[in-house]
Amino acid sequence: MQNRITFRNPDTMPKSSGYTNVVEVNSGRMIYISGQVAVNKEGNMVGIGDLAAQTKQVFENIKAALEDRGSSFHDVVKFTYFMTDISQIQIVRDIRDLYIHTENPPASSAVEVSKLVREEFLIEIEAIAAPAQ
């Protein structure tokens, strides 16, 4: 049986670092998680001025969304990162690696933005997951 999710870095594409160039979902349902910011379940802002603290909270929010649907980070096939300072991406990658399956990291895009929905937010991350049926 063919793998339900295939992670590929074709030799004909630039070498990737920390992400997969092509992720193919062959079957299963899809979960789309809206952009998450550094707000905890009580509605409080977390980590004002602290990218690491904000990123950890964002991944905890994504984890909660995945678990609510009976899923996990192993099912994530795509992340999109929106950051106010892309030069700090290594902080985000280091925290991300505590959550994801690093041997088959999701496809991803990172975009620097001038600001997010609130001035205090330094990062927003959206995710797409493809859990088994």
Sequence and secondary structure as in RCSB ss.txt:
>XXXX:A:sequence
MQNRITFRNPDTMPKSSGYTNVVEVNSGRMIYISGQVAVNKEGNMVGIGDLAAQTKQVFENIKAALEDRGSSFHD
VVKFTYFMTDISQIQIVRDIRDLYIHTENPPASSAVEVSKLVREEFLIEIEAIAAPAQ
>XXXX:A:secstr
   SEEEE  TTS   SSS SEEEE SS  EEEEEE SB TTS B  TT HHHHHHHHHHHHHHHHHHTT  GGG
EEEEEEEES GGGHHHHHHHHTTTS TTS  EEEEEE S  SSTT  EEEEEEE    
